[in-house]
Amino acid sequence: MDIAILIPCYQEELTIGKVVADFRRELPKAKIYVYDNNSTDATYAKARKAGAIVCREKKQGKGYVVASMFENIDADIYVLVDGDDTYDAQSVHQLIAPLKNEEADMVVANRLGNHRGSGFRKFHVFGNRLVCFFINMIFRSSIKDLFSGYRAMTKELVKTIPVIAFGFDIETELTLQTLYRRFVIKEIDVPYGERPSGSESKLRTVRDGIRVLVRAFFIFTSYKPLTFFGSIGIILCILGLLAGYQPVMEYIRYHYVFSVPRAVLATAFMILSSGAVALGLLLHSVNFRLLEIEKALIKRTLNSSKSRSKRSGN
């Protein structure tokens, strides 16, 4: 099977050479791609010297880099890893094994159970677990490390998922898109180390945290519209019942409504509740049909690719 190691990089001159060498040692036959995202240091030169296939991505942002990788690189298995030397290259065999055995479509390296020193900030761990809680509740999954930058994926998954995120929320989008399309995700506990001295993290706790939450919110509304708008509809219905209780009791007792404003408010809440539920049902139906069309197109594309491979082999 063709294996591609994908390493998005920005200002990683201190570590990229070692990362490429480590993965070359573990997977000698794999092709290692380093995409340099406008680095001003020696990242490009050191990656090329280490033997990687080096490309440039002029659009700034990790999401743009990953999108270019997925679009331009063809392989059977894709391994996505950061170039900061915090991930264990030896664990790559554990990541790709479930893909080879057809047990999963995406295997994610869970860092939370085995990290050393100051590899994590406390707020990052809290934020990771908080967002994972909401994602697991929405999609009925059991994700433990949503933000891991070390993961292996099948060709079908890579060619199916549309990458829209442009920054460090790319990991969140990859996971959510995978869950939405009902691909199988498996997590493997791996060691996670500290950055070497002199290497600086590009993460910004507050900014990136807000960006991830906004991305998760929009994906939630787009891919789980019935759950989102249905919940709003239920809340509005409850408010309508509470507001309408007094007018109803007045009418039953006196055959006349004295609390006209409450009656109007209750009516408005019930109309909005019905509208929210109807909108959720409509968008859910549209999403379901689009998912069917997407599956059919992917199946046709993969079958065509297999046919071409057979003809070229003959």
Secondary structure, DSSP 8 states (H G I E B T S, - for coil): --EEEEEEESS-TTTHHHHHHHHHHH-TTSEEEEEE-S-SSSHHHHHHHTT-EEEE--S-SHHHHHHHHHHH---SEEEE--SSS-B-GGGHHHHHHHHHTTS-SEEEEE-TTSB-TTSS-HHHHHHHHHHHHHHHHHHT---S-TT-S-EEEEHHHHHH------STTHHHHHHHHHHHTT--EEEEE--B----TT------HHHHHHHHHHHHHHHHHHH-HHHHHHHHHHHHHHHHHHHHHHHHHHHHHHSS-S-HHHHHHHHHHHHHHHHHHHHHHHHHHHHHHHHHHHHHHHHHHHHHHHHHHHHHH-
